[in-house]
Amino acid sequence: MRTIRRLIYREVLAAVVFVAVGFLALFFFFDFVDELPNIGKGVSAYRLTQALAYVALMVPNHLYELLPIAVLIGTIFVMARLAQSSEYTILRTSGLGPWRALRTLLALGLMFTVVTFATGDYLSPAADRAAQLLKARVDGRISTGQTGAWLKERQPLHSYNVNVKALTPDGDLQGVRIFESNDRGLLVSVTQAARARFAEDGAWMLENVERSDFHTSGTQESRVERRSLPSLRWPTEILPEMVSVALLKPDRMGTIDLFQYINHLQANGQTSQRYEIEFWRKVFYPLSCIVMVVLALPFAYLHFRTGGLTSYVFGGVLIGISFFLLNNVFGYIGNLQNWRPWLTAAAPGLIYSMLSLGAFGWLVLRR
């Protein structure tokens, strides 16, 4: 039985690696074509080698997204090929029953789950951060949209709404605006700084500051006091990681970073639905590799005619694409309809788990 397991492991691993490399090469080509018009542009000329490096740094994120699909297609190809050549029939007569075959593939699926989680939680965020910094050196900054990133913090007696326009390659902040409100919700001050950096104690050191203080009283007339300061220290608990999280896409963050940012949003009374959905997707998405190997097992019990293998592999491609699309659609719908984040993230995997177990029960056990 150990020999049979090694045979299946070797064949499936080779097929999955082949499919994954093919997909990654295709996406690498598409990304490189998209970067070609930007060569020679930017604050410092965008060189061909920088474009190649940027596209290469996008590969881990594509691997994280495509690995479950590659697992499905590669496993379907191996199972269908073994069935077509009657090798699987020989393996069945050698003692490879349905449940033993299922356990063998589940072990493979668990291994791919660990690889997917490690890629999405460690390799992809680090590579994406390096890619963004590379682009920042060319463009001069990292920014999101026209208004930048917005953060909120509550301190004793006051609350602050903070807007950061962009993040420099050195980790400094550009275009900082701080709106301070009192416990009654009235605007107390507006602080604008051209640049800010993080001090060792976590405070923000603002530079070239323009500050407006609004003085209101029931007995005196309201007045506005404006000051220009070369620097100003602002104590805050908003960490550099939180600013980076706000400026980067949530699907490119690590699980721990997402969890910390969700706690920060909830502590400051901000909605965290989008980030909670992405957090649970980070938890459940790697488990889809287990679903995919179970979904591929019934293909070993089909009877193939000559040339029928290609159509079944193509069917596996369609199933994988449909899972990827359903996973994204549920994320958008759950965010709009305010569904429970864990259920929104788990729903595609649960649907395909029921389909795979149903196919396994009907085609493998009953027939």
Contacts in CASP RR format, 6 or more apart in sequence:
PFRMAT RR
TARGET T0000
AUTHOR 0000-0000-0000
METHOD contacts of the structure
MODEL  1
MRTIRRLIYREVLAAVVFVAVGFLALFFFFDFVDELPNIGKGVSAYRLTQ
ALAYVALMVPNHLYELLPIAVLIGTIFVMARLAQSSEYTILRTSGLGPWR
ALRTLLALGLMFTVVTFATGDYLSPAADRAAQLLKARVDGRISTGQTGAW
LKERQPLHSYNVNVKALTPDGDLQGVRIFESNDRGLLVSVTQAARARFAE
DGAWMLENVERSDFHTSGTQESRVERRSLPSLRWPTEILPEMVSVALLKP
DRMGTIDLFQYINHLQANGQTSQRYEIEFWRKVFYPLSCIVMVVLALPFA
YLHFRTGGLTSYVFGGVLIGISFFLLNNVFGYIGNLQNWRPWLTAAAPGL
IYSMLSLGAFGWLVLRR
1 95 0 8 1.000
1 96 0 8 1.000
1 100 0 8 1.000
4 91 0 8 1.000
4 94 0 8 1.000
4 96 0 8 1.000
4 104 0 8 1.000
5 104 0 8 1.000
7 91 0 8 1.000
8 78 0 8 1.000
8 104 0 8 1.000
8 105 0 8 1.000
8 108 0 8 1.000
9 104 0 8 1.000
9 108 0 8 1.000
11 78 0 8 1.000
11 82 0 8 1.000
12 74 0 8 1.000
12 75 0 8 1.000
12 78 0 8 1.000
12 105 0 8 1.000
12 108 0 8 1.000
13 108 0 8 1.000
15 73 0 8 1.000
15 74 0 8 1.000
15 75 0 8 1.000
15 77 0 8 1.000
15 78 0 8 1.000
16 70 0 8 1.000
16 71 0 8 1.000
16 74 0 8 1.000
16 75 0 8 1.000
16 112 0 8 1.000
18 74 0 8 1.000
19 70 0 8 1.000
19 73 0 8 1.000
19 74 0 8 1.000
19 77 0 8 1.000
20 63 0 8 1.000
20 66 0 8 1.000
20 67 0 8 1.000
20 70 0 8 1.000
23 62 0 8 1.000
23 66 0 8 1.000
23 69 0 8 1.000
23 70 0 8 1.000
24 59 0 8 1.000
24 62 0 8 1.000
24 63 0 8 1.000
24 66 0 8 1.000
27 58 0 8 1.000
27 59 0 8 1.000
27 62 0 8 1.000
27 66 0 8 1.000
28 55 0 8 1.000
28 56 0 8 1.000
28 58 0 8 1.000
28 59 0 8 1.000
28 62 0 8 1.000
31 55 0 8 1.000
31 58 0 8 1.000
32 51 0 8 1.000
32 52 0 8 1.000
32 55 0 8 1.000
35 51 0 8 1.000
35 54 0 8 1.000
35 55 0 8 1.000
36 51 0 8 1.000
38 46 0 8 1.000
38 51 0 8 1.000
39 46 0 8 1.000
39 47 0 8 1.000
39 48 0 8 1.000
39 51 0 8 1.000
40 46 0 8 1.000
40 47 0 8 1.000
41 138 0 8 1.000
42 138 0 8 1.000
42 139 0 8 1.000
42 140 0 8 1.000
43 138 0 8 1.000
43 139 0 8 1.000
43 140 0 8 1.000
44 137 0 8 1.000
44 138 0 8 1.000
46 138 0 8 1.000
50 134 0 8 1.000
50 138 0 8 1.000
53 134 0 8 1.000
54 131 0 8 1.000
54 134 0 8 1.000
54 135 0 8 1.000
57 127 0 8 1.000
57 128 0 8 1.000
57 130 0 8 1.000
57 131 0 8 1.000
57 134 0 8 1.000
58 127 0 8 1.000
58 128 0 8 1.000
58 131 0 8 1.000
59 127 0 8 1.000
60 119 0 8 1.000
60 120 0 8 1.000
60 123 0 8 1.000
60 124 0 8 1.000
60 127 0 8 1.000
60 128 0 8 1.000
61 120 0 8 1.000
61 124 0 8 1.000
61 127 0 8 1.000
61 128 0 8 1.000
61 252 0 8 1.000
63 119 0 8 1.000
63 123 0 8 1.000
63 124 0 8 1.000
64 116 0 8 1.000
64 119 0 8 1.000
64 120 0 8 1.000
64 123 0 8 1.000
64 124 0 8 1.000
65 324 0 8 1.000
67 112 0 8 1.000
67 115 0 8 1.000
67 116 0 8 1.000
67 119 0 8 1.000
67 289 0 8 1.000
68 112 0 8 1.000
68 116 0 8 1.000
68 285 0 8 1.000
68 288 0 8 1.000
68 289 0 8 1.000
68 291 0 8 1.000
68 292 0 8 1.000
68 320 0 8 1.000
68 323 0 8 1.000
68 324 0 8 1.000
69 292 0 8 1.000
69 317 0 8 1.000
69 320 0 8 1.000
69 321 0 8 1.000
69 323 0 8 1.000
69 324 0 8 1.000
71 109 0 8 1.000
71 112 0 8 1.000
71 289 0 8 1.000
71 292 0 8 1.000
71 293 0 8 1.000
72 292 0 8 1.000
72 293 0 8 1.000
72 295 0 8 1.000
72 296 0 8 1.000
72 316 0 8 1.000
72 319 0 8 1.000
72 320 0 8 1.000
72 323 0 8 1.000
73 313 0 8 1.000
73 316 0 8 1.000
73 317 0 8 1.000
73 320 0 8 1.000
74 296 0 8 1.000
75 105 0 8 1.000
75 108 0 8 1.000
75 292 0 8 1.000
75 293 0 8 1.000
75 296 0 8 1.000
75 297 0 8 1.000
76 296 0 8 1.000
76 299 0 8 1.000
76 312 0 8 1.000
76 313 0 8 1.000
76 315 0 8 1.000
76 316 0 8 1.000
77 309 0 8 1.000
77 313 0 8 1.000
79 88 0 8 1.000
79 296 0 8 1.000
79 297 0 8 1.000
79 299 0 8 1.000
79 300 0 8 1.000
80 299 0 8 1.000
80 300 0 8 1.000
80 302 0 8 1.000
80 304 0 8 1.000
80 309 0 8 1.000
80 312 0 8 1.000
80 313 0 8 1.000
81 309 0 8 1.000
82 88 0 8 1.000
82 91 0 8 1.000
82 300 0 8 1.000
83 89 0 8 1.000
83 299 0 8 1.000
83 300 0 8 1.000
83 301 0 8 1.000
83 302 0 8 1.000
83 303 0 8 1.000
83 304 0 8 1.000
84 304 0 8 1.000
84 308 0 8 1.000
84 309 0 8 1.000
88 96 0 8 1.000
88 300 0 8 1.000
88 301 0 8 1.000
96 104 0 8 1.000
98 297 0 8 1.000
98 360 0 8 1.000
98 364 0 8 1.000
98 365 0 8 1.000
101 297 0 8 1.000
101 300 0 8 1.000
102 294 0 8 1.000
102 297 0 8 1.000
102 360 0 8 1.000
105 293 0 8 1.000
105 294 0 8 1.000
105 296 0 8 1.000
105 297 0 8 1.000
106 290 0 8 1.000
106 293 0 8 1.000
106 294 0 8 1.000
108 293 0 8 1.000
109 289 0 8 1.000
109 290 0 8 1.000
109 292 0 8 1.000
109 293 0 8 1.000
110 289 0 8 1.000
110 290 0 8 1.000
112 289 0 8 1.000
112 290 0 8 1.000
112 293 0 8 1.000
113 286 0 8 1.000
113 287 0 8 1.000
113 289 0 8 1.000
113 290 0 8 1.000
114 286 0 8 1.000
116 285 0 8 1.000
116 286 0 8 1.000
116 289 0 8 1.000
117 286 0 8 1.000
120 254 0 8 1.000
120 282 0 8 1.000
120 286 0 8 1.000
121 254 0 8 1.000
121 255 0 8 1.000
121 256 0 8 1.000
121 282 0 8 1.000
122 254 0 8 1.000
124 252 0 8 1.000
125 252 0 8 1.000
125 253 0 8 1.000
125 254 0 8 1.000
125 257 0 8 1.000
128 248 0 8 1.000
128 252 0 8 1.000
129 244 0 8 1.000
129 248 0 8 1.000
132 142 0 8 1.000
132 248 0 8 1.000
133 142 0 8 1.000
133 169 0 8 1.000
135 142 0 8 1.000
136 142 0 8 1.000
136 167 0 8 1.000
136 168 0 8 1.000
136 169 0 8 1.000
137 169 0 8 1.000
140 168 0 8 1.000
140 169 0 8 1.000
141 166 0 8 1.000
141 167 0 8 1.000
141 168 0 8 1.000
141 169 0 8 1.000
141 174 0 8 1.000
142 166 0 8 1.000
142 167 0 8 1.000
142 168 0 8 1.000
142 169 0 8 1.000
142 247 0 8 1.000
143 165 0 8 1.000
143 166 0 8 1.000
143 167 0 8 1.000
143 247 0 8 1.000
144 246 0 8 1.000
144 247 0 8 1.000
144 248 0 8 1.000
147 163 0 8 1.000
147 165 0 8 1.000
148 163 0 8 1.000
148 164 0 8 1.000
148 165 0 8 1.000
148 166 0 8 1.000
148 247 0 8 1.000
149 163 0 8 1.000
149 164 0 8 1.000
149 243 0 8 1.000
149 246 0 8 1.000
149 247 0 8 1.000
150 161 0 8 1.000
150 162 0 8 1.000
150 163 0 8 1.000
150 246 0 8 1.000
151 161 0 8 1.000
151 162 0 8 1.000
151 163 0 8 1.000
151 164 0 8 1.000
151 238 0 8 1.000
151 242 0 8 1.000
151 243 0 8 1.000
151 246 0 8 1.000
152 159 0 8 1.000
152 160 0 8 1.000
152 161 0 8 1.000
152 162 0 8 1.000
152 265 0 8 1.000
152 268 0 8 1.000
152 269 0 8 1.000
152 270 0 8 1.000
153 159 0 8 1.000
153 160 0 8 1.000
153 162 0 8 1.000
153 236 0 8 1.000
153 237 0 8 1.000
153 238 0 8 1.000
153 268 0 8 1.000
154 160 0 8 1.000
154 267 0 8 1.000
154 268 0 8 1.000
154 269 0 8 1.000
155 236 0 8 1.000
157 182 0 8 1.000
157 183 0 8 1.000
158 180 0 8 1.000
158 181 0 8 1.000
158 182 0 8 1.000
158 183 0 8 1.000
158 188 0 8 1.000
159 180 0 8 1.000
159 181 0 8 1.000
159 185 0 8 1.000
159 268 0 8 1.000
160 178 0 8 1.000
160 179 0 8 1.000
160 180 0 8 1.000
160 181 0 8 1.000
160 236 0 8 1.000
161 178 0 8 1.000
161 179 0 8 1.000
161 181 0 8 1.000
162 176 0 8 1.000
162 177 0 8 1.000
162 178 0 8 1.000
162 179 0 8 1.000
162 236 0 8 1.000
162 238 0 8 1.000
163 175 0 8 1.000
163 176 0 8 1.000
163 177 0 8 1.000
163 178 0 8 1.000
163 179 0 8 1.000
164 173 0 8 1.000
164 174 0 8 1.000
164 175 0 8 1.000
164 176 0 8 1.000
164 243 0 8 1.000
164 246 0 8 1.000
164 247 0 8 1.000
165 173 0 8 1.000
165 174 0 8 1.000
165 175 0 8 1.000
165 176 0 8 1.000
166 173 0 8 1.000
166 174 0 8 1.000
166 175 0 8 1.000
166 247 0 8 1.000
167 173 0 8 1.000
167 174 0 8 1.000
167 243 0 8 1.000
167 244 0 8 1.000
167 247 0 8 1.000
168 174 0 8 1.000
171 197 0 8 1.000
171 198 0 8 1.000
171 240 0 8 1.000
172 195 0 8 1.000
172 196 0 8 1.000
172 197 0 8 1.000
173 195 0 8 1.000
173 196 0 8 1.000
173 197 0 8 1.000
173 204 0 8 1.000
173 243 0 8 1.000
174 194 0 8 1.000
174 195 0 8 1.000
175 192 0 8 1.000
175 193 0 8 1.000
175 194 0 8 1.000
175 195 0 8 1.000
175 196 0 8 1.000
176 191 0 8 1.000
176 192 0 8 1.000
176 193 0 8 1.000
176 194 0 8 1.000
176 195 0 8 1.000
176 196 0 8 1.000
176 204 0 8 1.000
176 206 0 8 1.000
177 190 0 8 1.000
177 191 0 8 1.000
177 192 0 8 1.000
177 193 0 8 1.000
178 189 0 8 1.000
178 190 0 8 1.000
178 191 0 8 1.000
178 192 0 8 1.000
178 193 0 8 1.000
178 234 0 8 1.000
179 187 0 8 1.000
179 189 0 8 1.000
179 190 0 8 1.000
180 187 0 8 1.000
180 188 0 8 1.000
180 189 0 8 1.000
180 190 0 8 1.000
180 191 0 8 1.000
181 187 0 8 1.000
181 188 0 8 1.000
182 188 0 8 1.000
186 214 0 8 1.000
186 216 0 8 1.000
187 214 0 8 1.000
188 213 0 8 1.000
188 214 0 8 1.000
189 211 0 8 1.000
189 212 0 8 1.000
189 213 0 8 1.000
189 214 0 8 1.000
190 211 0 8 1.000
190 212 0 8 1.000
190 214 0 8 1.000
191 206 0 8 1.000
191 209 0 8 1.000
191 210 0 8 1.000
191 211 0 8 1.000
191 212 0 8 1.000
191 232 0 8 1.000
191 234 0 8 1.000
192 209 0 8 1.000
192 210 0 8 1.000
192 211 0 8 1.000
193 206 0 8 1.000
193 207 0 8 1.000
193 208 0 8 1.000
193 209 0 8 1.000
193 210 0 8 1.000
193 232 0 8 1.000
194 207 0 8 1.000
194 208 0 8 1.000
195 206 0 8 1.000
195 207 0 8 1.000
195 208 0 8 1.000
196 204 0 8 1.000
196 205 0 8 1.000
196 206 0 8 1.000
196 207 0 8 1.000
196 234 0 8 1.000
197 204 0 8 1.000
197 205 0 8 1.000
197 207 0 8 1.000
198 204 0 8 1.000
198 205 0 8 1.000
198 240 0 8 1.000
199 205 0 8 1.000
199 233 0 8 1.000
202 235 0 8 1.000
202 236 0 8 1.000
202 237 0 8 1.000
202 239 0 8 1.000
203 233 0 8 1.000
203 234 0 8 1.000
203 235 0 8 1.000
203 236 0 8 1.000
204 233 0 8 1.000
204 234 0 8 1.000
204 236 0 8 1.000
204 238 0 8 1.000
205 231 0 8 1.000
205 232 0 8 1.000
205 233 0 8 1.000
205 234 0 8 1.000
206 229 0 8 1.000
206 231 0 8 1.000
206 232 0 8 1.000
206 233 0 8 1.000
206 234 0 8 1.000
207 230 0 8 1.000
207 231 0 8 1.000
208 230 0 8 1.000
209 227 0 8 1.000
209 228 0 8 1.000
209 229 0 8 1.000
209 230 0 8 1.000
209 231 0 8 1.000
209 232 0 8 1.000
210 226 0 8 1.000
210 227 0 8 1.000
210 228 0 8 1.000
211 226 0 8 1.000
211 227 0 8 1.000
211 228 0 8 1.000
211 229 0 8 1.000
211 232 0 8 1.000
212 224 0 8 1.000
212 225 0 8 1.000
212 226 0 8 1.000
213 224 0 8 1.000
213 225 0 8 1.000
213 226 0 8 1.000
213 227 0 8 1.000
214 222 0 8 1.000
214 224 0 8 1.000
215 222 0 8 1.000
215 223 0 8 1.000
215 224 0 8 1.000
215 225 0 8 1.000
216 222 0 8 1.000
238 264 0 8 1.000
241 257 0 8 1.000
241 260 0 8 1.000
242 260 0 8 1.000
242 261 0 8 1.000
242 264 0 8 1.000
245 253 0 8 1.000
245 257 0 8 1.000
245 258 0 8 1.000
245 261 0 8 1.000
246 261 0 8 1.000
250 258 0 8 1.000
250 274 0 8 1.000
250 275 0 8 1.000
250 278 0 8 1.000
251 278 0 8 1.000
251 281 0 8 1.000
253 261 0 8 1.000
253 278 0 8 1.000
254 282 0 8 1.000
255 279 0 8 1.000
255 282 0 8 1.000
255 283 0 8 1.000
258 275 0 8 1.000
258 278 0 8 1.000
258 279 0 8 1.000
258 282 0 8 1.000
259 279 0 8 1.000
261 272 0 8 1.000
261 275 0 8 1.000
262 272 0 8 1.000
262 275 0 8 1.000
262 276 0 8 1.000
262 279 0 8 1.000
265 271 0 8 1.000
265 272 0 8 1.000
265 275 0 8 1.000
266 272 0 8 1.000
273 334 0 8 1.000
273 335 0 8 1.000
273 338 0 8 1.000
273 341 0 8 1.000
274 335 0 8 1.000
276 341 0 8 1.000
277 331 0 8 1.000
277 334 0 8 1.000
277 335 0 8 1.000
277 341 0 8 1.000
277 344 0 8 1.000
277 345 0 8 1.000
279 341 0 8 1.000
279 345 0 8 1.000
280 341 0 8 1.000
280 342 0 8 1.000
280 344 0 8 1.000
280 345 0 8 1.000
280 346 0 8 1.000
281 327 0 8 1.000
281 331 0 8 1.000
281 345 0 8 1.000
283 345 0 8 1.000
284 345 0 8 1.000
284 346 0 8 1.000
284 349 0 8 1.000
285 327 0 8 1.000
285 345 0 8 1.000
287 349 0 8 1.000
288 323 0 8 1.000
288 327 0 8 1.000
288 348 0 8 1.000
288 349 0 8 1.000
288 352 0 8 1.000
291 349 0 8 1.000
291 352 0 8 1.000
291 353 0 8 1.000
291 356 0 8 1.000
292 320 0 8 1.000
292 323 0 8 1.000
292 352 0 8 1.000
294 353 0 8 1.000
294 356 0 8 1.000
294 357 0 8 1.000
294 360 0 8 1.000
295 319 0 8 1.000
295 352 0 8 1.000
295 355 0 8 1.000
295 356 0 8 1.000
295 359 0 8 1.000
297 356 0 8 1.000
297 360 0 8 1.000
297 364 0 8 1.000
298 359 0 8 1.000
298 360 0 8 1.000
298 363 0 8 1.000
298 364 0 8 1.000
299 312 0 8 1.000
301 363 0 8 1.000
301 364 0 8 1.000
301 367 0 8 1.000
302 312 0 8 1.000
302 363 0 8 1.000
304 312 0 8 1.000
323 348 0 8 1.000
323 349 0 8 1.000
323 352 0 8 1.000
326 348 0 8 1.000
326 351 0 8 1.000
327 348 0 8 1.000
327 349 0 8 1.000
330 344 0 8 1.000
330 345 0 8 1.000
330 347 0 8 1.000
330 348 0 8 1.000
331 344 0 8 1.000
331 345 0 8 1.000
333 339 0 8 1.000
333 344 0 8 1.000
334 344 0 8 1.000
335 344 0 8 1.000
END
